[in-house]
Amino acid sequence: MGLMRMNCPYCGIEMKKGMITGDRRGKVRWENDGEKLNPIEKIFTEKGCIEAYYGFDKFYIAGYYCDNCKKIIIDAKLK
Ligand SMILES: [Zn+2]
């Protein structure tokens, strides 16, 4: 998770480094509009999964937050 400084592409101020985190019951996925995964795909594939670090009880996805624009930027690395 070697992140560097990042300036917001919208407003230009320096973004806050941090993490999206939650419990580890499910994978974190990206789904394109109109391309919902079926339940089988959700259980047996990693399609659309965002690369996350899984700790003992949580997952972590490193990223940046702009307090001004309320936007988060993550390095998604979709599978
Ligand atoms: Zn901004």
PDB file of the backbone (N, CA, C, O) and the ligand in Angstrom, with CONECT records:
HET     ZN  A 101       1
ATOM      1  N   MET A   1       0.830  -1.204   0.000  1.00  0.00           N
ATOM      2  CA  MET A   1       0.000   0.000   0.000  1.00  0.00           C
ATOM      3  C   MET A   1       0.862   1.249   0.000  1.00  0.00           C
ATOM      4  O   MET A   1       0.586   2.186   0.749  1.00  0.00           O
ATOM      5  N   GLY A   2       1.870   1.281  -0.801  1.00  0.00           N
ATOM      6  CA  GLY A   2       2.738   2.443  -0.817  1.00  0.00           C
ATOM      7  C   GLY A   2       2.164   3.609  -1.597  1.00  0.00           C
ATOM      8  O   GLY A   2       2.523   3.836  -2.752  1.00  0.00           O
ATOM      9  N   LEU A   3       1.281   4.337  -0.963  1.00  0.00           N
ATOM     10  CA  LEU A   3       0.660   5.459  -1.648  1.00  0.00           C
ATOM     11  C   LEU A   3       1.480   6.726  -1.477  1.00  0.00           C
ATOM     12  O   LEU A   3       2.149   6.930  -0.464  1.00  0.00           O
ATOM     13  N   MET A   4       1.409   7.570  -2.499  1.00  0.00           N
ATOM     14  CA  MET A   4       2.117   8.837  -2.434  1.00  0.00           C
ATOM     15  C   MET A   4       1.089   9.945  -2.261  1.00  0.00           C
ATOM     16  O   MET A   4      -0.107   9.691  -2.116  1.00  0.00           O
ATOM     17  N   ARG A   5       1.576  11.165  -2.278  1.00  0.00           N
ATOM     18  CA  ARG A   5       0.645  12.290  -2.164  1.00  0.00           C
ATOM     19  C   ARG A   5      -0.184  12.376  -3.427  1.00  0.00           C
ATOM     20  O   ARG A   5       0.284  12.036  -4.514  1.00  0.00           O
ATOM     21  N   MET A   6      -1.416  12.830  -3.281  1.00  0.00           N
ATOM     22  CA  MET A   6      -2.330  12.918  -4.421  1.00  0.00           C
ATOM     23  C   MET A   6      -3.118  14.208  -4.318  1.00  0.00           C
ATOM     24  O   MET A   6      -3.671  14.548  -3.272  1.00  0.00           O
ATOM     25  N   ASN A   7      -3.152  14.917  -5.440  1.00  0.00           N
ATOM     26  CA  ASN A   7      -3.984  16.101  -5.481  1.00  0.00           C
ATOM     27  C   ASN A   7      -5.276  15.779  -6.220  1.00  0.00           C
ATOM     28  O   ASN A   7      -5.270  15.066  -7.223  1.00  0.00           O
ATOM     29  N   CYS A   8      -6.360  16.303  -5.721  1.00  0.00           N
ATOM     30  CA  CYS A   8      -7.681  16.025  -6.281  1.00  0.00           C
ATOM     31  C   CYS A   8      -7.741  16.458  -7.749  1.00  0.00           C
ATOM     32  O   CYS A   8      -7.410  17.600  -8.070  1.00  0.00           O
ATOM     33  N   PRO A   9      -8.164  15.547  -8.649  1.00  0.00           N
ATOM     34  CA  PRO A   9      -8.254  15.910 -10.064  1.00  0.00           C
ATOM     35  C   PRO A   9      -9.397  16.890 -10.360  1.00  0.00           C
ATOM     36  O   PRO A   9      -9.460  17.451 -11.454  1.00  0.00           O
ATOM     37  N   TYR A  10     -10.284  17.094  -9.409  1.00  0.00           N
ATOM     38  CA  TYR A  10     -11.416  18.015  -9.611  1.00  0.00           C
ATOM     39  C   TYR A  10     -11.094  19.425  -9.143  1.00  0.00           C
ATOM     40  O   TYR A  10     -11.296  20.394  -9.875  1.00  0.00           O
ATOM     41  N   CYS A  11     -10.587  19.534  -7.906  1.00  0.00           N
ATOM     42  CA  CYS A  11     -10.378  20.874  -7.351  1.00  0.00           C
ATOM     43  C   CYS A  11      -8.902  21.204  -7.092  1.00  0.00           C
ATOM     44  O   CYS A  11      -8.558  22.367  -6.878  1.00  0.00           O
ATOM     45  N   GLY A  12      -8.027  20.186  -7.111  1.00  0.00           N
ATOM     46  CA  GLY A  12      -6.598  20.440  -7.003  1.00  0.00           C
ATOM     47  C   GLY A  12      -6.009  20.451  -5.603  1.00  0.00           C
ATOM     48  O   GLY A  12      -4.786  20.500  -5.464  1.00  0.00           O
ATOM     49  N   ILE A  13      -6.841  20.406  -4.543  1.00  0.00           N
ATOM     50  CA  ILE A  13      -6.257  20.405  -3.201  1.00  0.00           C
ATOM     51  C   ILE A  13      -5.696  19.017  -2.878  1.00  0.00           C
ATOM     52  O   ILE A  13      -6.060  18.027  -3.513  1.00  0.00           O
ATOM     53  N   GLU A  14      -4.813  18.959  -1.892  1.00  0.00           N
ATOM     54  CA  GLU A  14      -4.225  17.672  -1.531  1.00  0.00           C
ATOM     55  C   GLU A  14      -5.274  16.777  -0.879  1.00  0.00           C
ATOM     56  O   GLU A  14      -6.019  17.205   0.002  1.00  0.00           O
ATOM     57  N   MET A  15      -5.314  15.539  -1.329  1.00  0.00           N
ATOM     58  CA  MET A  15      -6.306  14.597  -0.818  1.00  0.00           C
ATOM     59  C   MET A  15      -5.780  13.915   0.445  1.00  0.00           C
ATOM     60  O   MET A  15      -4.573  13.820   0.663  1.00  0.00           O
ATOM     61  N   LYS A  16      -6.720  13.441   1.272  1.00  0.00           N
ATOM     62  CA  LYS A  16      -6.341  12.722   2.492  1.00  0.00           C
ATOM     63  C   LYS A  16      -6.157  11.253   2.173  1.00  0.00           C
ATOM     64  O   LYS A  16      -7.008  10.632   1.537  1.00  0.00           O
ATOM     65  N   LYS A  17      -5.034  10.699   2.620  1.00  0.00           N
ATOM     66  CA  LYS A  17      -4.760   9.280   2.420  1.00  0.00           C
ATOM     67  C   LYS A  17      -5.543   8.478   3.453  1.00  0.00           C
ATOM     68  O   LYS A  17      -5.631   8.880   4.614  1.00  0.00           O
ATOM     69  N   GLY A  18      -6.106   7.362   3.045  1.00  0.00           N
ATOM     70  CA  GLY A  18      -6.847   6.550   4.005  1.00  0.00           C
ATOM     71  C   GLY A  18      -7.286   5.236   3.409  1.00  0.00           C
ATOM     72  O   GLY A  18      -6.681   4.746   2.455  1.00  0.00           O
ATOM     73  N   MET A  19      -8.323   4.669   3.958  1.00  0.00           N
ATOM     74  CA  MET A  19      -8.769   3.350   3.530  1.00  0.00           C
ATOM     75  C   MET A  19     -10.281   3.266   3.519  1.00  0.00           C
ATOM     76  O   MET A  19     -10.967   3.889   4.329  1.00  0.00           O
ATOM     77  N   ILE A  20     -10.782   2.480   2.582  1.00  0.00           N
ATOM     78  CA  ILE A  20     -12.156   2.015   2.664  1.00  0.00           C
ATOM     79  C   ILE A  20     -12.060   0.688   3.403  1.00  0.00           C
ATOM     80  O   ILE A  20     -11.255  -0.167   3.034  1.00  0.00           O
ATOM     81  N   THR A  21     -12.858   0.507   4.424  1.00  0.00           N
ATOM     82  CA  THR A  21     -12.772  -0.720   5.194  1.00  0.00           C
ATOM     83  C   THR A  21     -14.160  -1.201   5.607  1.00  0.00           C
ATOM     84  O   THR A  21     -15.120  -0.431   5.607  1.00  0.00           O
ATOM     85  N   GLY A  22     -14.252  -2.464   5.952  1.00  0.00           N
ATOM     86  CA  GLY A  22     -15.521  -3.040   6.389  1.00  0.00           C
ATOM     87  C   GLY A  22     -15.260  -4.458   6.851  1.00  0.00           C
ATOM     88  O   GLY A  22     -14.120  -4.923   6.836  1.00  0.00           O
ATOM     89  N   ASP A  23     -16.327  -5.158   7.267  1.00  0.00           N
ATOM     90  CA  ASP A  23     -16.091  -6.534   7.695  1.00  0.00           C
ATOM     91  C   ASP A  23     -15.818  -7.389   6.460  1.00  0.00           C
ATOM     92  O   ASP A  23     -16.070  -6.959   5.334  1.00  0.00           O
ATOM     93  N   ARG A  24     -15.309  -8.587   6.671  1.00  0.00           N
ATOM     94  CA  ARG A  24     -14.829  -9.367   5.527  1.00  0.00           C
ATOM     95  C   ARG A  24     -15.802 -10.465   5.095  1.00  0.00           C
ATOM     96  O   ARG A  24     -15.378 -11.472   4.527  1.00  0.00           O
ATOM     97  N   ARG A  25     -17.094 -10.287   5.355  1.00  0.00           N
ATOM     98  CA  ARG A  25     -18.043 -11.326   4.961  1.00  0.00           C
ATOM     99  C   ARG A  25     -18.182 -11.474   3.452  1.00  0.00           C
ATOM    100  O   ARG A  25     -18.402 -12.576   2.951  1.00  0.00           O
ATOM    101  N   GLY A  26     -18.055 -10.372   2.730  1.00  0.00           N
ATOM    102  CA  GLY A  26     -18.213 -10.449   1.276  1.00  0.00           C
ATOM    103  C   GLY A  26     -17.058  -9.778   0.561  1.00  0.00           C
ATOM    104  O   GLY A  26     -16.298  -9.012   1.154  1.00  0.00           O
ATOM    105  N   LYS A  27     -16.939 -10.079  -0.725  1.00  0.00           N
ATOM    106  CA  LYS A  27     -15.929  -9.429  -1.546  1.00  0.00           C
ATOM    107  C   LYS A  27     -16.437  -8.044  -1.927  1.00  0.00           C
ATOM    108  O   LYS A  27     -17.644  -7.799  -1.938  1.00  0.00           O
ATOM    109  N   VAL A  28     -15.527  -7.154  -2.233  1.00  0.00           N
ATOM    110  CA  VAL A  28     -15.896  -5.839  -2.725  1.00  0.00           C
ATOM    111  C   VAL A  28     -15.764  -5.874  -4.230  1.00  0.00           C
ATOM    112  O   VAL A  28     -14.699  -6.186  -4.763  1.00  0.00           O
ATOM    113  N   ARG A  29     -16.851  -5.554  -4.915  1.00  0.00           N
ATOM    114  CA  ARG A  29     -16.838  -5.673  -6.369  1.00  0.00           C
ATOM    115  C   ARG A  29     -17.301  -4.401  -7.049  1.00  0.00           C
ATOM    116  O   ARG A  29     -18.035  -3.585  -6.492  1.00  0.00           O
ATOM    117  N   TRP A  30     -16.842  -4.277  -8.263  1.00  0.00           N
ATOM    118  CA  TRP A  30     -17.342  -3.252  -9.166  1.00  0.00           C
ATOM    119  C   TRP A  30     -18.255  -3.944 -10.155  1.00  0.00           C
ATOM    120  O   TRP A  30     -17.894  -4.980 -10.713  1.00  0.00           O
ATOM    121  N   GLU A  31     -19.460  -3.373 -10.384  1.00  0.00           N
ATOM    122  CA  GLU A  31     -20.353  -3.884 -11.423  1.00  0.00           C
ATOM    123  C   GLU A  31     -20.636  -2.757 -12.402  1.00  0.00           C
ATOM    124  O   GLU A  31     -21.072  -1.675 -12.008  1.00  0.00           O
ATOM    125  N   ASN A  32     -20.387  -3.014 -13.672  1.00  0.00           N
ATOM    126  CA  ASN A  32     -20.719  -2.023 -14.692  1.00  0.00           C
ATOM    127  C   ASN A  32     -22.231  -1.880 -14.770  1.00  0.00           C
ATOM    128  O   ASN A  32     -22.961  -2.837 -14.511  1.00  0.00           O
ATOM    129  N   ASP A  33     -22.705  -0.693 -15.124  1.00  0.00           N
ATOM    130  CA  ASP A  33     -24.129  -0.466 -15.315  1.00  0.00           C
ATOM    131  C   ASP A  33     -24.703  -1.519 -16.249  1.00  0.00           C
ATOM    132  O   ASP A  33     -24.148  -1.750 -17.324  1.00  0.00           O
ATOM    133  N   GLY A  34     -25.791  -2.157 -15.870  1.00  0.00           N
ATOM    134  CA  GLY A  34     -26.458  -3.124 -16.729  1.00  0.00           C
ATOM    135  C   GLY A  34     -25.780  -4.468 -16.817  1.00  0.00           C
ATOM    136  O   GLY A  34     -26.193  -5.301 -17.623  1.00  0.00           O
ATOM    137  N   GLU A  35     -24.754  -4.719 -16.021  1.00  0.00           N
ATOM    138  CA  GLU A  35     -24.044  -6.006 -16.061  1.00  0.00           C
ATOM    139  C   GLU A  35     -24.017  -6.650 -14.682  1.00  0.00           C
ATOM    140  O   GLU A  35     -22.945  -6.935 -14.148  1.00  0.00           O
ATOM    141  N   LYS A  36     -25.175  -6.874 -14.112  1.00  0.00           N
ATOM    142  CA  LYS A  36     -25.217  -7.479 -12.777  1.00  0.00           C
ATOM    143  C   LYS A  36     -24.745  -8.933 -12.813  1.00  0.00           C
ATOM    144  O   LYS A  36     -25.075  -9.686 -13.728  1.00  0.00           O
ATOM    145  N   LEU A  37     -23.967  -9.307 -11.801  1.00  0.00           N
ATOM    146  CA  LEU A  37     -23.520 -10.695 -11.690  1.00  0.00           C
ATOM    147  C   LEU A  37     -24.660 -11.538 -11.130  1.00  0.00           C
ATOM    148  O   LEU A  37     -25.432 -11.073 -10.292  1.00  0.00           O
ATOM    149  N   ASN A  38     -24.760 -12.782 -11.598  1.00  0.00           N
ATOM    150  CA  ASN A  38     -25.751 -13.675 -11.006  1.00  0.00           C
ATOM    151  C   ASN A  38     -25.166 -14.279  -9.725  1.00  0.00           C
ATOM    152  O   ASN A  38     -23.961 -14.186  -9.490  1.00  0.00           O
ATOM    153  N   PRO A  39     -26.028 -14.905  -8.887  1.00  0.00           N
ATOM    154  CA  PRO A  39     -25.548 -15.435  -7.597  1.00  0.00           C
ATOM    155  C   PRO A  39     -24.421 -16.456  -7.729  1.00  0.00           C
ATOM    156  O   PRO A  39     -23.537 -16.517  -6.875  1.00  0.00           O
ATOM    157  N   ILE A  40     -24.449 -17.260  -8.800  1.00  0.00           N
ATOM    158  CA  ILE A  40     -23.392 -18.265  -9.008  1.00  0.00           C
ATOM    159  C   ILE A  40     -22.051 -17.563  -9.242  1.00  0.00           C
ATOM    160  O   ILE A  40     -21.028 -17.926  -8.661  1.00  0.00           O
ATOM    161  N   GLU A  41     -22.089 -16.551 -10.107  1.00  0.00           N
ATOM    162  CA  GLU A  41     -20.859 -15.796 -10.382  1.00  0.00           C
ATOM    163  C   GLU A  41     -20.333 -15.142  -9.105  1.00  0.00           C
ATOM    164  O   GLU A  41     -19.125 -15.071  -8.882  1.00  0.00           O
ATOM    165  N   LYS A  42     -21.256 -14.671  -8.278  1.00  0.00           N
ATOM    166  CA  LYS A  42     -20.832 -13.991  -7.047  1.00  0.00           C
ATOM    167  C   LYS A  42     -20.127 -14.952  -6.095  1.00  0.00           C
ATOM    168  O   LYS A  42     -19.177 -14.572  -5.411  1.00  0.00           O
ATOM    169  N   ILE A  43     -20.594 -16.192  -6.054  1.00  0.00           N
ATOM    170  CA  ILE A  43     -19.998 -17.170  -5.135  1.00  0.00           C
ATOM    171  C   ILE A  43     -18.700 -17.742  -5.700  1.00  0.00           C
ATOM    172  O   ILE A  43     -17.711 -17.890  -4.982  1.00  0.00           O
ATOM    173  N   PHE A  44     -18.716 -18.064  -7.003  1.00  0.00           N
ATOM    174  CA  PHE A  44     -17.604 -18.849  -7.547  1.00  0.00           C
ATOM    175  C   PHE A  44     -16.581 -18.083  -8.382  1.00  0.00           C
ATOM    176  O   PHE A  44     -15.585 -18.667  -8.809  1.00  0.00           O
ATOM    177  N   THR A  45     -16.798 -16.812  -8.619  1.00  0.00           N
ATOM    178  CA  THR A  45     -15.800 -16.077  -9.402  1.00  0.00           C
ATOM    179  C   THR A  45     -15.329 -14.829  -8.659  1.00  0.00           C
ATOM    180  O   THR A  45     -15.939 -14.382  -7.687  1.00  0.00           O
ATOM    181  N   GLU A  46     -14.255 -14.305  -9.142  1.00  0.00           N
ATOM    182  CA  GLU A  46     -13.745 -13.059  -8.576  1.00  0.00           C
ATOM    183  C   GLU A  46     -13.955 -11.938  -9.586  1.00  0.00           C
ATOM    184  O   GLU A  46     -13.263 -10.921  -9.545  1.00  0.00           O
ATOM    185  N   LYS A  47     -14.900 -12.124 -10.481  1.00  0.00           N
ATOM    186  CA  LYS A  47     -15.167 -11.129 -11.518  1.00  0.00           C
ATOM    187  C   LYS A  47     -15.498  -9.766 -10.887  1.00  0.00           C
ATOM    188  O   LYS A  47     -16.387  -9.655 -10.043  1.00  0.00           O
ATOM    189  N   GLY A  48     -14.784  -8.770 -11.305  1.00  0.00           N
ATOM    190  CA  GLY A  48     -15.046  -7.421 -10.817  1.00  0.00           C
ATOM    191  C   GLY A  48     -14.514  -7.128  -9.424  1.00  0.00           C
ATOM    192  O   GLY A  48     -14.680  -6.019  -8.917  1.00  0.00           O
ATOM    193  N   CYS A  49     -13.877  -8.112  -8.800  1.00  0.00           N
ATOM    194  CA  CYS A  49     -13.385  -7.891  -7.432  1.00  0.00           C
ATOM    195  C   CYS A  49     -12.296  -6.827  -7.404  1.00  0.00           C
ATOM    196  O   CYS A  49     -11.404  -6.798  -8.253  1.00  0.00           O
ATOM    197  N   ILE A  50     -12.391  -5.980  -6.433  1.00  0.00           N
ATOM    198  CA  ILE A  50     -11.387  -4.946  -6.237  1.00  0.00           C
ATOM    199  C   ILE A  50     -10.314  -5.498  -5.319  1.00  0.00           C
ATOM    200  O   ILE A  50     -10.611  -6.085  -4.279  1.00  0.00           O
ATOM    201  N   GLU A  51      -9.072  -5.307  -5.712  1.00  0.00           N
ATOM    202  CA  GLU A  51      -7.977  -5.838  -4.899  1.00  0.00           C
ATOM    203  C   GLU A  51      -7.976  -5.174  -3.520  1.00  0.00           C
ATOM    204  O   GLU A  51      -7.847  -3.956  -3.395  1.00  0.00           O
ATOM    205  N   ALA A  52      -8.120  -5.999  -2.506  1.00  0.00           N
ATOM    206  CA  ALA A  52      -8.181  -5.483  -1.139  1.00  0.00           C
ATOM    207  C   ALA A  52      -7.247  -6.300  -0.262  1.00  0.00           C
ATOM    208  O   ALA A  52      -6.925  -7.447  -0.570  1.00  0.00           O
ATOM    209  N   TYR A  53      -6.819  -5.688   0.835  1.00  0.00           N
ATOM    210  CA  TYR A  53      -6.019  -6.416   1.812  1.00  0.00           C
ATOM    211  C   TYR A  53      -6.977  -6.958   2.862  1.00  0.00           C
ATOM    212  O   TYR A  53      -7.762  -6.198   3.429  1.00  0.00           O
ATOM    213  N   TYR A  54      -6.928  -8.252   3.130  1.00  0.00           N
ATOM    214  CA  TYR A  54      -7.812  -8.839   4.125  1.00  0.00           C
ATOM    215  C   TYR A  54      -7.057  -9.113   5.413  1.00  0.00           C
ATOM    216  O   TYR A  54      -6.135  -9.927   5.448  1.00  0.00           O
ATOM    217  N   GLY A  55      -7.461  -8.426   6.465  1.00  0.00           N
ATOM    218  CA  GLY A  55      -6.876  -8.633   7.785  1.00  0.00           C
ATOM    219  C   GLY A  55      -7.682  -9.668   8.544  1.00  0.00           C
ATOM    220  O   GLY A  55      -8.456 -10.417   7.948  1.00  0.00           O
ATOM    221  N   PHE A  56      -7.506  -9.713   9.843  1.00  0.00           N
ATOM    222  CA  PHE A  56      -8.168 -10.725  10.673  1.00  0.00           C
ATOM    223  C   PHE A  56      -9.692 -10.616  10.590  1.00  0.00           C
ATOM    224  O   PHE A  56     -10.373 -11.627  10.417  1.00  0.00           O
ATOM    225  N   ASP A  57     -10.223  -9.426  10.708  1.00  0.00           N
ATOM    226  CA  ASP A  57     -11.677  -9.284  10.708  1.00  0.00           C
ATOM    227  C   ASP A  57     -12.185  -8.208   9.757  1.00  0.00           C
ATOM    228  O   ASP A  57     -13.383  -7.926   9.719  1.00  0.00           O
ATOM    229  N   LYS A  58     -11.292  -7.613   8.999  1.00  0.00           N
ATOM    230  CA  LYS A  58     -11.695  -6.521   8.124  1.00  0.00           C
ATOM    231  C   LYS A  58     -10.978  -6.599   6.791  1.00  0.00           C
ATOM    232  O   LYS A  58      -9.964  -7.283   6.651  1.00  0.00           O
ATOM    233  N   PHE A  59     -11.527  -5.881   5.805  1.00  0.00           N
ATOM    234  CA  PHE A  59     -10.766  -5.677   4.573  1.00  0.00           C
ATOM    235  C   PHE A  59     -10.386  -4.213   4.494  1.00  0.00           C
ATOM    236  O   PHE A  59     -11.038  -3.353   5.087  1.00  0.00           O
ATOM    237  N   TYR A  60      -9.332  -3.944   3.759  1.00  0.00           N
ATOM    238  CA  TYR A  60      -8.857  -2.580   3.593  1.00  0.00           C
ATOM    239  C   TYR A  60      -8.552  -2.331   2.126  1.00  0.00           C
ATOM    240  O   TYR A  60      -7.906  -3.149   1.472  1.00  0.00           O
ATOM    241  N   ILE A  61      -9.017  -1.200   1.610  1.00  0.00           N
ATOM    242  CA  ILE A  61      -8.663  -0.771   0.257  1.00  0.00           C
ATOM    243  C   ILE A  61      -8.083   0.630   0.391  1.00  0.00           C
ATOM    244  O   ILE A  61      -8.775   1.569   0.783  1.00  0.00           O
ATOM    245  N   ALA A  62      -6.819   0.753   0.063  1.00  0.00           N
ATOM    246  CA  ALA A  62      -6.150   2.041   0.227  1.00  0.00           C
ATOM    247  C   ALA A  62      -6.633   3.045  -0.808  1.00  0.00           C
ATOM    248  O   ALA A  62      -6.915   2.675  -1.948  1.00  0.00           O
ATOM    249  N   GLY A  63      -6.729   4.296  -0.427  1.00  0.00           N
ATOM    250  CA  GLY A  63      -7.165   5.314  -1.360  1.00  0.00           C
ATOM    251  C   GLY A  63      -7.009   6.726  -0.818  1.00  0.00           C
ATOM    252  O   GLY A  63      -6.339   6.960   0.188  1.00  0.00           O
ATOM    253  N   TYR A  64      -7.641   7.649  -1.509  1.00  0.00           N
ATOM    254  CA  TYR A  64      -7.556   9.063  -1.152  1.00  0.00           C
ATOM    255  C   TYR A  64      -8.948   9.675  -1.129  1.00  0.00           C
ATOM    256  O   TYR A  64      -9.813   9.298  -1.919  1.00  0.00           O
ATOM    257  N   TYR A  65      -9.158  10.614  -0.225  1.00  0.00           N
ATOM    258  CA  TYR A  65     -10.447  11.287  -0.085  1.00  0.00           C
ATOM    259  C   TYR A  65     -10.266  12.790  -0.203  1.00  0.00           C
ATOM    260  O   TYR A  65      -9.355  13.360   0.397  1.00  0.00           O
ATOM    261  N   CYS A  66     -11.135  13.432  -0.977  1.00  0.00           N
ATOM    262  CA  CYS A  66     -11.124  14.895  -1.072  1.00  0.00           C
ATOM    263  C   CYS A  66     -12.259  15.430  -0.211  1.00  0.00           C
ATOM    264  O   CYS A  66     -13.434  15.186  -0.488  1.00  0.00           O
ATOM    265  N   ASP A  67     -11.898  16.150   0.819  1.00  0.00           N
ATOM    266  CA  ASP A  67     -12.871  16.706   1.756  1.00  0.00           C
ATOM    267  C   ASP A  67     -13.702  17.803   1.096  1.00  0.00           C
ATOM    268  O   ASP A  67     -14.823  18.086   1.517  1.00  0.00           O
ATOM    269  N   ASN A  68     -13.150  18.403   0.080  1.00  0.00           N
ATOM    270  CA  ASN A  68     -13.821  19.489  -0.624  1.00  0.00           C
ATOM    271  C   ASN A  68     -14.885  18.960  -1.581  1.00  0.00           C
ATOM    272  O   ASN A  68     -16.021  19.434  -1.567  1.00  0.00           O
ATOM    273  N   CYS A  69     -14.532  17.997  -2.396  1.00  0.00           N
ATOM    274  CA  CYS A  69     -15.436  17.456  -3.429  1.00  0.00           C
ATOM    275  C   CYS A  69     -16.212  16.223  -2.960  1.00  0.00           C
ATOM    276  O   CYS A  69     -17.144  15.782  -3.633  1.00  0.00           O
ATOM    277  N   LYS A  70     -15.829  15.667  -1.809  1.00  0.00           N
ATOM    278  CA  LYS A  70     -16.470  14.443  -1.288  1.00  0.00           C
ATOM    279  C   LYS A  70     -16.289  13.270  -2.254  1.00  0.00           C
ATOM    280  O   LYS A  70     -17.204  12.474  -2.469  1.00  0.00           O
ATOM    281  N   LYS A  71     -15.103  13.185  -2.823  1.00  0.00           N
ATOM    282  CA  LYS A  71     -14.795  12.086  -3.751  1.00  0.00           C
ATOM    283  C   LYS A  71     -13.693  11.208  -3.155  1.00  0.00           C
ATOM    284  O   LYS A  71     -12.818  11.672  -2.423  1.00  0.00           O
ATOM    285  N   ILE A  72     -13.775   9.929  -3.499  1.00  0.00           N
ATOM    286  CA  ILE A  72     -12.733   8.983  -3.088  1.00  0.00           C
ATOM    287  C   ILE A  72     -12.111   8.404  -4.358  1.00  0.00           C
ATOM    288  O   ILE A  72     -12.818   8.070  -5.309  1.00  0.00           O
ATOM    289  N   ILE A  73     -10.795   8.291  -4.365  1.00  0.00           N
ATOM    290  CA  ILE A  73     -10.086   7.652  -5.468  1.00  0.00           C
ATOM    291  C   ILE A  73      -9.369   6.426  -4.914  1.00  0.00           C
ATOM    292  O   ILE A  73      -8.627   6.514  -3.935  1.00  0.00           O
ATOM    293  N   ILE A  74      -9.600   5.293  -5.549  1.00  0.00           N
ATOM    294  CA  ILE A  74      -8.903   4.068  -5.125  1.00  0.00           C
ATOM    295  C   ILE A  74      -8.171   3.480  -6.325  1.00  0.00           C
ATOM    296  O   ILE A  74      -8.487   3.782  -7.476  1.00  0.00           O
ATOM    297  N   ASP A  75      -7.191   2.637  -6.032  1.00  0.00           N
ATOM    298  CA  ASP A  75      -6.488   1.901  -7.070  1.00  0.00           C
ATOM    299  C   ASP A  75      -7.227   0.565  -7.165  1.00  0.00           C
ATOM    300  O   ASP A  75      -7.002  -0.328  -6.349  1.00  0.00           O
ATOM    301  N   ALA A  76      -8.109   0.426  -8.161  1.00  0.00           N
ATOM    302  CA  ALA A  76      -9.070  -0.668  -8.141  1.00  0.00           C
ATOM    303  C   ALA A  76      -8.489  -2.030  -8.524  1.00  0.00           C
ATOM    304  O   ALA A  76      -8.822  -3.026  -7.883  1.00  0.00           O
ATOM    305  N   LYS A  77      -7.650  -2.106  -9.524  1.00  0.00           N
ATOM    306  CA  LYS A  77      -7.085  -3.402  -9.972  1.00  0.00           C
ATOM    307  C   LYS A  77      -8.143  -4.496 -10.032  1.00  0.00           C
ATOM    308  O   LYS A  77      -8.048  -5.488  -9.309  1.00  0.00           O
ATOM    309  N   LEU A  78      -9.138  -4.331 -10.875  1.00  0.00           N
ATOM    310  CA  LEU A  78     -10.234  -5.310 -10.981  1.00  0.00           C
ATOM    311  C   LEU A  78      -9.745  -6.639 -11.478  1.00  0.00           C
ATOM    312  O   LEU A  78      -8.886  -6.712 -12.357  1.00  0.00           O
ATOM    313  N   LYS A  79     -10.304  -7.715 -10.902  1.00  0.00           N
ATOM    314  CA  LYS A  79      -9.964  -9.071 -11.340  1.00  0.00           C
ATOM    315  C   LYS A  79     -10.936  -9.497 -12.417  1.00  0.00           C
ATOM    316  O   LYS A  79     -10.837 -10.610 -12.933  1.00  0.00           O
TER     317      LYS A  79
HETATM  318 ZN    ZN A 101     -11.500  17.967  -4.712  1.00  0.00          ZN2+
END
